[in-house]
Amino acid sequence: MTSSVAAAGVRHPSPSRRSWLSRFEAMTTVHVTIAVAALFVALTFFIYWPLWPGDPHRIVGCACADPALQSWFLGWTPWAILHGHNPFFTTAMDYPRGVNLAANTLMPLLGVLFYPVTALLGATTTFSLLMWLAYPLSGLSAFHVVRSWSSSNVAGLLAGVLYGFSPYIVHQGYGHLNLTFVPLPPLIFYAVYKILVVHDGRARRRGAALGALVVAQYFISTEVLLTTALIVTLAGAAWVLFNLSRLRGAGLRYVADALGTALVVTVVALAYPVWFGLFGPNGIHVPYQGGVDNPYRADLLAPLFPTSLQYFATGSLRAIGNRLTNGQLAENGSYLGVPLVVTFLGLWLYNWRDRAIRVAGLIAVACWVVSLGPWLVVDARATTIPLPFDLLARLPGVGDALPVRLSLYVMFFVAVTVAMAAARHIDGLVHADAMGRPRHRALVGLVVAGLVVSIVAIAPVLPTTTQSTDGVTPSFFTTSEADAIPNAAVVLTYPYAYALYNQQPLLWQVDTDFRWRMLGAYASIPRSTPGGVVVSVFPWPQVPTTIARSLEYWESSGSRNRPSGPVPRVTRRLVTQARVYLHRNHVDAVVVDLATVDADPALRLFRAALGPPTIEGGVAAWTGLTSRGL
């Protein structure tokens, strides 16, 4: 190369005179990975500030609801394995009926991998750490996949920023770890690409790698695996349809061997957890979210209007975007922004003859159409126009997918399209720079400017909500005072763990190393009704139901979801029912958090039923009830 340039009379510019673009493109894999990782870490610091990785005093979102439940899940799996319990089932919550955890968002892989953090600093710290890591790890995954496809560091960086810091991840980053931690879908797409298109390497090794990725994704999020599989199937079927000539003879045998191996790995690893989640105790084998009537769908205009979670936007535009989310702001990641939409369409159409760019753009558009849900919604008004998801939702398993969450894949394939198209133009500039003469600089400058504006347009509001965990758990549960509760004892807590109000007892249970079981729960639980089996996130009310209902009513003071009906009064009849309730459910301890709203009626009820409590560590506790014959 050098001799040919010299022979032509063209001087090769020194490295110091090359553009920053050329120098960045010339960086080695190790160096560019370090640089990109540092950038992603810095961006994540801004998003979650003042929370830092491993912060033991703050939690993403709140110490309630899904963050509390997912912290519980992260603590449960390693504890169950170490103590010889089935990790997919528990009576630690919703005693005595129990919860089928294989049918819930258990995330056992993350729980096991990060057990050292949980053991040292607690499950809430693990939850916040993983939420924090979701951004840079997801971005790095997209970076390496697109870098491999395009041979361009700049293209990889662009894809990593757009995917790893997309509105979908930012919105889910308010508390859904299982949906935010998405570094594996790009790797699954890449593994399928290697099998279907490239045919390099040993087929069975490629298949085993794909199977391992599928299994890992299942043990992080079954929903993300389901939607990833849906997109892979649609895209793979389309590719096969237009490339039948390439799947003959040796090519067909390669694909069959690889996919066969992936299937064997998947079936062997997942047969038991899938069966248990469907048909084990309290298994769930009926659709309970999604379906054709699902409100979680994207509005046709949603990609164009920012919501309150975007930083660079006017109040009027945010008001429009918020209206398009159907009241589910944190569930809507459909926003792309006008600059990115224009840049995507322009680069996609301009580079239409490039097969890879054309196919990636088509998949992005297909994902967007599916994300619109079963019928078209325009400006928050539903039409009667049916869309493809109306048919897809009737397929086994797909009915539980929420179409708006497919915005994850819309952004990924938009990012792939823009990044690979940009790489073509940037390559021309880098080549010209290496030859010492300008070429396409105006076009590349326009492309780079469009990409910068596109990235800025999707920038999230800073910082994302976090909450201090100090004081959430009464000191009773973090000191030796909790030893008054025997191992495996059944405990009735106030607040009563209930989906609409308080889930703090889940965190108390984690902090005491799952030593006791509780009445109440916040999990997906099947119920038999006259109309068939339904799935609820509310605990199964034990008889007499008036006790749980009274606790729920008192703790919901000030909530817009407060149950209707008269305020429960502490009467002699209710006191008698409390004694019956405690006896029938083998309750050995009652613990009332004195800081909980409307704790006074609960204290009066249990004082009347059980006598004076022990007041310590911020709680009123009655222990040893079974030994007293109650």
Secondary structure as GFF3:
##gff-version 3
##sequence-region A 1 630
A	DSSP	alpha_helix	2	7	.	.	.	ID=ss1
A	DSSP	three_ten_helix	15	17	.	.	.	ID=ss2
A	DSSP	alpha_helix	20	25	.	.	.	ID=ss3
A	DSSP	alpha_helix	29	48	.	.	.	ID=ss4
A	DSSP	beta_strand	58	60	.	.	.	ID=ss5
A	DSSP	alpha_helix	65	82	.	.	.	ID=ss6
A	DSSP	beta_strand	89	90	.	.	.	ID=ss7
A	DSSP	beta_strand	99	100	.	.	.	ID=ss8
A	DSSP	three_ten_helix	101	103	.	.	.	ID=ss9
A	DSSP	alpha_helix	108	113	.	.	.	ID=ss10
A	DSSP	alpha_helix	115	121	.	.	.	ID=ss11
A	DSSP	alpha_helix	123	150	.	.	.	ID=ss12
A	DSSP	alpha_helix	153	164	.	.	.	ID=ss13
A	DSSP	alpha_helix	167	172	.	.	.	ID=ss14
A	DSSP	alpha_helix	177	180	.	.	.	ID=ss15
A	DSSP	alpha_helix	184	193	.	.	.	ID=ss16
A	DSSP	pi_helix	194	198	.	.	.	ID=ss17
A	DSSP	alpha_helix	203	218	.	.	.	ID=ss18
A	DSSP	alpha_helix	222	242	.	.	.	ID=ss19
A	DSSP	three_ten_helix	244	246	.	.	.	ID=ss20
A	DSSP	alpha_helix	250	279	.	.	.	ID=ss21
A	DSSP	three_ten_helix	302	304	.	.	.	ID=ss22
A	DSSP	alpha_helix	315	323	.	.	.	ID=ss23
A	DSSP	three_ten_helix	329	331	.	.	.	ID=ss24
A	DSSP	alpha_helix	338	350	.	.	.	ID=ss25
A	DSSP	alpha_helix	355	371	.	.	.	ID=ss26
A	DSSP	beta_strand	375	378	.	.	.	ID=ss27
A	DSSP	beta_strand	381	386	.	.	.	ID=ss28
A	DSSP	alpha_helix	389	392	.	.	.	ID=ss29
A	DSSP	three_ten_helix	398	400	.	.	.	ID=ss30
A	DSSP	three_ten_helix	403	406	.	.	.	ID=ss31
A	DSSP	alpha_helix	407	434	.	.	.	ID=ss32
A	DSSP	alpha_helix	441	457	.	.	.	ID=ss33
A	DSSP	beta_strand	466	468	.	.	.	ID=ss34
A	DSSP	three_ten_helix	475	478	.	.	.	ID=ss35
A	DSSP	three_ten_helix	480	484	.	.	.	ID=ss36
A	DSSP	beta_strand	489	494	.	.	.	ID=ss37
A	DSSP	alpha_helix	504	511	.	.	.	ID=ss38
A	DSSP	beta_strand	516	518	.	.	.	ID=ss39
A	DSSP	beta_strand	525	529	.	.	.	ID=ss40
A	DSSP	beta_strand	532	536	.	.	.	ID=ss41
A	DSSP	alpha_helix	546	555	.	.	.	ID=ss42
A	DSSP	alpha_helix	572	584	.	.	.	ID=ss43
A	DSSP	beta_strand	587	593	.	.	.	ID=ss44
A	DSSP	alpha_helix	599	610	.	.	.	ID=ss45
A	DSSP	beta_strand	614	616	.	.	.	ID=ss46
A	DSSP	beta_strand	619	622	.	.	.	ID=ss47
A	DSSP	three_ten_helix	626	628	.	.	.	ID=ss48
###
